[in-house]
Amino acid sequence: MIRRTGSRVAYIAEDAMSPLWAGSDFPIENCISGLAILEARPIHIPDIYEDDRVPVDAYRPTFVRSMSMYPIGLMGPSMAMGAYWKDAGAADPATNALLASLARYAGVTLNRVTEGRGADPEG
């Protein structure tokens, strides 16, 4: 989970096969999670070494070869969530649909919590 803090993004939680960036922060324009927040749209990268937006030096020591990053927030994203794969290639449509649903429900929940209401996404 990634949270926007002004002009930076902070990696606040992760569940990965090896440590990535939890506890770190980066300029918002210099990472894919920040771009997903700024552009308010998912970003899918089938091969990190083929996409100029990816700071590949940060990824070289990791298992990451491809990723999808989803913005979170109903009235303008303030967070993002990502999924990483060790093999190059696009995620299958079912995985993309699941990740999009998770991001949408996280946004609904975040909105309800900040409004002081319950977290039932169905209303």
C-alpha positions, -999 to 999 in steps of 0.1 A, spaced: 0 0 0 13 34 -10 2 68 4 6 102 -11 23 127 13 25 160 -6 49 156 -35 61 122 -23 47 87 -19 54 65 11 54 28 9 35 19 41 28 -18 38 37 -47 15 32 -85 12 58 -97 -12 80 -127 -17 110 -106 -7 113 -71 9 107 -42 -15 102 -7 -3 80 -7 29 91 22 51 106 41 21 94 72 3 101 86 -32 92 117 -52 57 112 -66 68 117 -103 97 92 -100 77 60 -93 49 41 -110 26 43 -79 30 81 -79 21 82 -116 -10 61 -110 -21 86 -83 -13 116 -104 -29 103 -135 -58 87 -116 -57 55 -136 -42 20 -135 -8 15 -150 2 -19 -163 38 -26 -172 45 -61 -187 83 -56 -187 99 -31 -164 130 -30 -186 110 -20 -216 92 10 -200 110 44 -198 88 54 -168 104 27 -145 135 36 -125 151 2 -134 181 7 -111 157 5 -81 142 -27 -94 174 -46 -105 181 -61 -70 144 -72 -67 124 -101 -81 101 -76 -100 99 -80 -137 63 -67 -144 36 -49 -125 2 -33 -123 -4 -3 -101 -39 10 -92 -49 44 -77 -71 44 -46 -95 72 -38 -130 82 -50 -125 120 -51 -90 120 -64 -65 93 -55 -45 97 -24 -32 61 -23 -22 33 -46 -18 -5 -45 4 -26 -67 9 -61 -78 43 -74 -89 53 -105 -109 87 -121 -113 81 -130 -149 77 -105 -178 42 -104 -193 8 -88 -190 -15 -99 -162 -45 -120 -173 -79 -102 -175 -92 -120 -144 -63 -108 -123 -67 -72 -136 -104 -73 -128 -97 -86 -93 -71 -59 -87 -94 -32 -100 -122 -43 -77 -98 -44 -47 -87 -8 -55 -123 4 -59 -135 -12 -27 -104 2 -9 -114 36 -22 -150 32 -10 -138 21 24 -113 49 27 -140 74 18 -165 60 43 -139 59 71 -128 95 65 -165 105 66 -170 86 99 -194 60 85 -192 23 83 -172 5 57 -200 -13 38 -193 -8 1 -228 -17 -9 -243 13 9 
